[in-house]
Amino acid sequence: MTQVTFFINRSLIEGYRISGHADEDTEGPLGSLVCAGISALSMATYNGLEGVCQIPEEDLKTQLEDGFLSVYVLDRDHLARKEVQVLLKTLQLGLENIAGQYSQYIKINIQEVSDAFN
């Protein structure tokens, strides 16, 4: 199962963490397809933060490993930009839609934080 956590501070999404594989405990192709969808959305969001929103690498804290991705926007000025929040909220909406259809493969958690980077 894939675990997703969104870190929210005063209604702004500061970052997200995705761990696990949706297909690790399943037989057949459905789990692999769900996992691919989760990966595509999460990587597209990360790429959009860098490429479209042009957040410099030093203003993002990222970790990428097999079955694990975490992305945090470190700069409060970037967090307050509308396009940054649109990207992050679109990721949240997309993953919530997947979870609504395939809850056996993905669980979404919302963690209210005062500072996700401590």
C-alpha positions as a Markdown table, in Angstrom:
| # | Residue | x | y | z |
|---|---|---|---|---|
| 1 | Met | 0.0 | 0.0 | 0.0 |
| 2 | Thr | 1.1 | 3.5 | -0.7 |
| 3 | Gln | 1.1 | 6.0 | 2.1 |
| 4 | Val | 0.8 | 9.7 | 1.2 |
| 5 | Thr | 1.1 | 12.5 | 3.7 |
| 6 | Phe | 0.5 | 16.2 | 2.9 |
| 7 | Phe | 2.1 | 18.7 | 5.3 |
| 8 | Ile | -0.2 | 21.7 | 5.7 |
| 9 | Asn | 0.5 | 24.9 | 7.6 |
| 10 | Arg | -2.2 | 27.6 | 7.8 |
| 11 | Ser | -4.0 | 26.2 | 4.7 |
| 12 | Leu | -0.8 | 26.1 | 2.6 |
| 13 | Ile | 0.6 | 22.8 | 1.5 |
| 14 | Glu | 4.3 | 22.9 | 2.4 |
| 15 | Gly | 5.2 | 19.5 | 1.0 |
| 16 | Tyr | 4.3 | 15.9 | 0.6 |
| 17 | Arg | 5.7 | 12.4 | 1.3 |
| 18 | Ile | 4.8 | 9.3 | -0.6 |
| 19 | Ser | 6.1 | 5.9 | 0.5 |
| 20 | Gly | 5.5 | 2.3 | -0.5 |
| 21 | His | 4.3 | 0.6 | -3.6 |
| 22 | Ala | 0.6 | 0.2 | -4.4 |
| 23 | Asp | 1.3 | -3.1 | -6.1 |
| 24 | Glu | 3.5 | -4.9 | -3.6 |
| 25 | Asp | 0.7 | -7.0 | -1.9 |
| 26 | Thr | -1.5 | -7.6 | -5.0 |
| 27 | Glu | -1.7 | -9.9 | -7.9 |
| 28 | Gly | -2.6 | -8.7 | -11.3 |
| 29 | Pro | -2.0 | -5.5 | -13.1 |
| 30 | Leu | -4.4 | -3.1 | -11.3 |
| 31 | Gly | -2.0 | -2.4 | -8.4 |
| 32 | Ser | 0.8 | -1.7 | -10.9 |
| 33 | Leu | -1.4 | 0.7 | -12.8 |
| 34 | Val | -2.4 | 2.5 | -9.6 |
| 35 | Cys | 1.2 | 2.7 | -8.5 |
| 36 | Ala | 2.2 | 4.2 | -12.0 |
| 37 | Gly | -0.6 | 6.8 | -11.7 |
| 38 | Ile | 0.6 | 7.8 | -8.2 |
| 39 | Ser | 4.2 | 8.1 | -9.5 |
| 40 | Ala | 3.2 | 10.1 | -12.5 |
| 41 | Leu | 1.3 | 12.6 | -10.5 |
| 42 | Ser | 3.9 | 13.0 | -7.8 |
| 43 | Met | 6.8 | 13.4 | -10.2 |
| 44 | Ala | 4.9 | 15.7 | -12.5 |
| 45 | Thr | 4.2 | 17.9 | -9.5 |
| 46 | Tyr | 7.9 | 17.9 | -8.4 |
| 47 | Asn | 9.0 | 18.7 | -12.0 |
| 48 | Gly | 6.4 | 21.5 | -12.2 |
| 49 | Leu | 7.7 | 23.1 | -9.0 |
| 50 | Glu | 11.1 | 23.2 | -10.5 |
| 51 | Gly | 10.4 | 23.8 | -14.1 |
| 52 | Val | 7.1 | 25.7 | -14.3 |
| 53 | Cys | 7.2 | 27.6 | -11.0 |
| 54 | Gln | 11.0 | 27.9 | -11.2 |
| 55 | Ile | 11.7 | 27.2 | -7.6 |
| 56 | Pro | 15.5 | 26.9 | -7.3 |
| 57 | Glu | 16.8 | 23.5 | -6.2 |
| 58 | Glu | 18.1 | 25.0 | -2.9 |
| 59 | Asp | 14.6 | 26.1 | -2.0 |
| 60 | Leu | 13.3 | 22.5 | -2.3 |
| 61 | Lys | 14.1 | 19.7 | 0.1 |
| 62 | Thr | 13.7 | 16.5 | -1.8 |
| 63 | Gln | 14.4 | 12.8 | -1.2 |
| 64 | Leu | 13.9 | 10.2 | -3.9 |
| 65 | Glu | 14.5 | 6.5 | -3.5 |
| 66 | Asp | 12.8 | 3.4 | -4.7 |
| 67 | Gly | 9.2 | 3.6 | -3.3 |
| 68 | Phe | 9.8 | 6.9 | -1.6 |
| 69 | Leu | 9.5 | 10.5 | -2.6 |
| 70 | Ser | 9.4 | 13.6 | -0.3 |
| 71 | Val | 9.2 | 17.1 | -1.5 |
| 72 | Tyr | 9.1 | 20.2 | 0.8 |
| 73 | Val | 9.1 | 23.8 | -0.3 |
| 74 | Leu | 11.5 | 25.5 | 2.0 |
| 75 | Asp | 10.9 | 29.2 | 1.2 |
| 76 | Arg | 7.7 | 30.8 | 2.5 |
| 77 | Asp | 7.7 | 33.3 | -0.3 |
| 78 | His | 7.4 | 30.4 | -2.8 |
| 79 | Leu | 4.7 | 28.7 | -0.7 |
| 80 | Ala | 2.5 | 31.7 | -0.9 |
| 81 | Arg | 2.6 | 31.9 | -4.7 |
| 82 | Lys | -0.7 | 30.9 | -6.2 |
| 83 | Glu | 0.8 | 28.7 | -8.9 |
| 84 | Val | 2.8 | 26.7 | -6.3 |
| 85 | Gln | -0.4 | 26.0 | -4.3 |
| 86 | Val | -2.4 | 25.2 | -7.4 |
| 87 | Leu | 0.2 | 22.5 | -8.3 |
| 88 | Leu | 0.3 | 21.0 | -4.8 |
| 89 | Lys | -3.5 | 21.1 | -4.4 |
| 90 | Thr | -4.0 | 19.5 | -7.8 |
| 91 | Leu | -1.7 | 16.7 | -6.7 |
| 92 | Gln | -3.7 | 16.3 | -3.5 |
| 93 | Leu | -7.0 | 16.3 | -5.5 |
| 94 | Gly | -5.6 | 13.8 | -8.0 |
| 95 | Leu | -4.4 | 11.4 | -5.3 |
| 96 | Glu | -7.6 | 11.7 | -3.4 |
| 97 | Asn | -9.5 | 10.7 | -6.6 |
| 98 | Ile | -7.3 | 7.7 | -6.9 |
| 99 | Ala | -7.9 | 6.8 | -3.3 |
| 100 | Gly | -11.6 | 7.2 | -3.7 |
| 101 | Gln | -11.6 | 4.5 | -6.4 |
| 102 | Tyr | -8.7 | 2.3 | -5.2 |
| 103 | Ser | -8.6 | 2.7 | -1.4 |
| 104 | Gln | -7.0 | -0.8 | -1.0 |
| 105 | Tyr | -3.9 | 0.6 | -2.7 |
| 106 | Ile | -3.4 | 4.1 | -1.3 |
| 107 | Lys | -4.0 | 5.9 | 2.0 |
| 108 | Ile | -3.8 | 9.7 | 2.3 |
| 109 | Asn | -3.0 | 11.5 | 5.5 |
| 110 | Ile | -3.1 | 15.2 | 6.2 |
| 111 | Gln | -0.7 | 16.5 | 8.8 |
| 112 | Glu | -1.2 | 19.9 | 10.2 |
| 113 | Val | 2.2 | 21.4 | 11.0 |
| 114 | Ser | 3.6 | 24.6 | 12.4 |
| 115 | Asp | 6.9 | 23.9 | 10.6 |
| 116 | Ala | 7.3 | 20.7 | 8.5 |
| 117 | Phe | 11.1 | 21.2 | 8.4 |
| 118 | Asn | 12.0 | 20.6 | 12.1 |
